[in-house]
Amino acid sequence: MAPGWESTGLIAGGRDGRLAPFDGTGTFEPINFATIHGGETMAVKLNKRAFDHAKSLICTGKYVADDRDAWSEHQPSAQQEGDFIREHGYAEYARWHLGIDDEYDEEVKGRYKFPDGDFERIHRCGLLAAESRAGQRKYYDIELAVAHLHGMLDALRKTT
């Protein structure tokens, strides 16, 4: 072990090289990477219902195979989001967001993260933005799910 690791409270351990807490006794437990600073559990996790919804829309051809940088133009505005919620409710609004922050109540827009479409179709640019942001924030379950959706779109693009 390199000098100084003891002061961090972490050591590299296991065959996979994961970090683990070091308690000075030589024993360690793998770190759960679903935690953030201060030991609080991250509240943002994959919205499986939205993931299934996105897969269904892709399989039925309800997608836009747009360019990476188009999301700023294609993403619904705050006004469009509010109108959609008033007309369809939060349960339907949730189906268009691949992440859920369970620290917020179900009827708060801030609960829903990683939008993937315009309330009619999935957008490739929205998936790419979500994949990038999920990776940056280390929401690995969301990143992997979005990568799967992105792969589905790319496979369909090659066959059409």
Buried (B, 14 or more C-beta within 10 A) or exposed (E): EEEEEEEEEBBBBEEEEBBBBBEEEEEBEEEEEEEEEEEEEBBBBBBEBBBEBBBEBBEEEEBBEBEEEBBEEBBBEEEEBEEBBEEEEBEEBBBBBBBBBEEBEEEEEEBBBBBBBBBEBBBBBBBBBBBEBBBEBEBEBBBEBBBBBBEBBEEBEEEE
